[in-house]
Amino acid sequence: SFGSDAIFWNANTNGIEACDLSFDTNVNKVLITYADNTSDGYGIAGTVSGTSISFGSAHRFETGQATNQKVAFDNNSNVHVVTYLDGSNSQYGTAAVIQVASDGTVTSQTPVVWLSSESQKMDIDFDTTNNKFLIAFRDVGSSGRGSAIVGTVSGTTLSFGSKNNWNTSNSQDPEMAFNDTAGKFVIIYDEGSGTDVKYVEATISGTSVTFSDTVVVDTDGSTDYNDAIYDSNSRRTVVLY
């Protein structure tokens, strides 16, 4: 069952895009990140009460074109990290630390470029074992191969290691979840039209990431709208496509 919907942005009729959200266990609020009609990046906090949700004021964290947004929460540093493609800066892979206060006020740190070339179709999740983020993405500058990079938050400072590739093929729509039982990420993706749907496991060590062999999920051809989620009760990762 559902409560009533609540509008968090209605500046004009052109709508929003690149919308994602994460839950802040420190202040018990939802952070929604999105791009407005000019593609500026915004974050807004939502507070749930019963079956209702209310919102604070929107905060702009990026004045460029923040598309392909994905966000995840770091329960070690109690901050969120949003990653996106910066269309106003050669479509570089970029990320920013966002903080949500107990009163719902949203603030952010200066965005950090994690890849000085075009990156697309990205996802981000947090490794609760190593207290690191992992960003999986399609590396356009390297023939579209599947790649990932480790991010670390120290206080509110965000830094990154070096990227690593899990294959040499054109990879589409990588999505992932962190399995805290195994201490590994599961990344689902496909390699383009007419190819198998696959997944790969990723393991963080320090600021580096390594990968298992790829595994075929489905041989029916390429997919869209991939996703993955970890079921902590059954200790299983579910992939959807």
C-alpha positions in Angstrom: 0.0 0.0 0.0 1.1 3.6 -0.6 0.6 7.0 1.0 0.1 10.1 -1.0 2.7 11.4 -3.4 4.6 14.5 -2.6 6.2 17.0 -5.0 9.9 17.9 -4.3 10.5 20.0 -7.4 8.0 21.9 -9.6 10.0 24.9 -10.9 8.5 24.4 -14.4 7.0 21.9 -16.7 10.2 20.6 -18.2 10.7 18.0 -15.4 13.9 16.5 -14.0 16.2 13.7 -15.0 19.0 11.5 -13.6 17.1 11.0 -10.4 18.5 8.6 -7.7 18.3 8.3 -3.9 20.0 6.8 -0.8 19.0 6.5 2.8 21.0 8.2 5.6 21.0 5.9 8.6 22.7 8.7 10.7 19.8 11.2 10.5 17.0 8.8 9.2 16.4 10.8 6.0 16.3 10.1 2.3 18.6 12.0 0.0 17.3 12.5 -3.5 19.8 13.7 -6.2 18.6 14.9 -9.6 19.3 17.2 -12.5 16.9 20.1 -13.1 15.8 21.3 -16.5 19.2 22.9 -17.2 20.9 19.7 -15.9 22.4 21.4 -12.8 22.9 18.8 -10.0 20.7 19.1 -6.9 20.2 17.2 -3.7 17.2 17.4 -1.4 16.4 15.6 1.9 13.1 13.9 2.6 11.7 13.0 6.0 9.3 10.1 6.3 6.5 10.2 9.0 4.0 7.4 8.9 3.0 7.1 5.2 3.9 10.7 4.4 7.2 12.3 3.2 8.1 16.0 3.5 11.1 17.8 2.0 13.6 20.5 3.0 15.2 23.0 0.6 17.1 21.9 -2.5 20.9 22.3 -2.6 22.8 22.7 -5.9 26.0 20.7 -5.8 26.9 21.1 -9.5 26.4 24.0 -11.9 27.4 22.0 -14.9 25.4 19.2 -16.7 25.2 16.5 -14.0 23.7 13.5 -15.9 23.9 9.8 -15.3 23.6 10.4 -11.6 23.9 7.7 -9.0 24.3 8.1 -5.2 25.2 5.9 -2.2 25.6 6.4 1.6 28.8 5.9 3.6 27.7 4.8 7.1 31.3 5.1 8.3 31.7 8.8 7.6 28.0 9.5 7.5 28.1 11.2 4.1 26.7 10.5 0.7 28.7 10.4 -2.5 26.9 11.2 -5.8 28.7 10.4 -9.0 27.8 11.7 -12.5 28.9 12.6 -16.0 29.8 16.3 -16.1 28.6 17.4 -19.5 30.1 20.9 -19.0 33.5 19.4 -18.5 34.1 17.1 -21.5 31.8 14.5 -19.9 34.4 13.5 -17.3 33.5 11.2 -14.5 32.9 13.3 -11.4 31.7 12.9 -7.8 30.8 15.0 -4.8 30.4 14.4 -1.1 27.0 15.5 0.2 26.0 15.8 3.8 22.5 15.8 5.3 22.0 17.5 8.7 19.5 16.4 11.3 17.2 19.3 10.3 17.3 18.2 6.7 19.8 20.9 5.5 21.9 19.6 2.5 25.4 20.7 1.9 28.2 19.5 -0.4 31.9 19.6 -1.0 33.7 20.7 -4.1 33.2 18.0 -6.9 36.2 15.8 -7.7 37.0 14.4 -11.2 37.7 10.7 -10.9 38.3 10.1 -14.6 39.6 12.7 -17.1 37.7 11.1 -20.1 34.2 10.3 -21.0 32.4 7.8 -18.7 28.8 6.6 -19.0 26.2 4.2 -17.6 27.7 4.4 -14.1 26.7 3.0 -10.7 28.0 3.4 -7.2 27.8 1.4 -4.0 29.5 1.3 -0.6 31.7 -1.5 0.7 30.9 -1.8 4.4 33.9 -4.2 5.0 36.6 -1.8 3.7 34.7 1.5 4.1 35.2 2.3 0.4 33.0 3.3 -2.5 33.2 1.5 -5.8 32.1 3.2 -9.1 31.4 0.8 -12.0 31.1 2.4 -15.4 31.4 2.2 -19.2 34.8 3.6 -20.1 34.1 5.4 -23.4 37.7 6.4 -23.7 38.8 2.7 -23.7 36.5 1.3 -26.3 33.5 1.2 -23.9 35.0 -1.6 -21.7 33.7 -2.3 -18.3 35.7 -0.5 -15.6 35.6 0.4 -12.0 37.4 2.7 -9.6 37.7 2.9 -5.8 36.8 6.0 -3.8 37.6 6.8 -0.2 36.1 9.5 2.1 38.3 10.9 4.8 36.3 13.3 6.9 34.6 15.1 3.9 37.6 14.7 1.5 37.0 12.4 -1.4 39.9 10.7 -3.2 40.2 7.9 -5.8 42.6 5.1 -6.8 43.3 4.0 -10.4 40.7 2.5 -12.6 40.8 -1.2 -13.6 38.9 -3.0 -16.3 37.0 -6.3 -15.9 36.9 -7.0 -19.6 38.1 -5.6 -23.0 34.7 -5.6 -24.6 32.0 -2.9 -25.0 30.0 -3.1 -21.8 26.5 -1.6 -21.3 24.4 -0.7 -18.3 26.6 -1.9 -15.4 24.6 -2.0 -12.2 25.8 -3.5 -8.9 25.2 -4.4 -5.3 27.6 -5.1 -2.4 27.3 -8.5 -0.8 28.5 -7.9 2.8 28.5 -11.6 3.6 31.1 -12.3 0.9 32.7 -8.8 1.0 32.3 -8.5 -2.7 30.3 -6.5 -5.3 28.3 -8.2 -7.9 28.1 -6.2 -11.2 25.6 -7.2 -13.9 26.1 -5.9 -17.5 25.8 -6.8 -21.1 28.3 -6.4 -24.0 26.0 -5.0 -26.6 23.4 -6.1 -29.1 23.0 -9.9 -29.4 25.4 -10.8 -26.6 25.1 -12.6 -23.4 24.0 -10.9 -20.1 26.9 -11.4 -17.6 28.0 -10.6 -14.1 31.4 -10.3 -12.5 32.4 -10.1 -8.8 34.6 -7.2 -7.7 36.8 -7.1 -4.6 38.4 -4.0 -3.1 41.9 -4.1 -1.6 43.3 -0.7 -0.4 42.5 1.7 -3.3 42.5 -1.0 -5.9 39.8 -3.3 -7.3 40.2 -6.8 -8.8 37.7 -9.0 -10.6 36.6 -12.6 -10.9 36.0 -14.3 -14.2 32.8 -13.2 -15.8 29.7 -15.5 -15.5 26.9 -15.8 -18.1 23.4 -15.0 -16.6 21.3 -15.2 -19.7 22.0 -16.1 -23.4 18.9 -14.3 -24.8 20.7 -11.2 -25.9 21.4 -7.7 -24.7 19.4 -6.1 -21.9 18.3 -2.6 -20.7 17.4 -1.3 -17.2 19.7 -3.7 -15.3 19.8 -3.6 -11.5 21.0 -5.6 -8.5 20.2 -5.7 -4.9 21.5 -7.7 -1.9 19.1 -9.6 0.4 20.7 -9.5 3.8 18.2 -12.0 5.2 18.8 -14.7 2.6 22.4 -13.6 2.1 21.9 -13.6 -1.7 22.3 -11.1 -4.4 19.5 -10.7 -6.9 20.1 -9.4 -10.4 17.3 -7.9 -12.5 17.3 -7.2 -16.2 
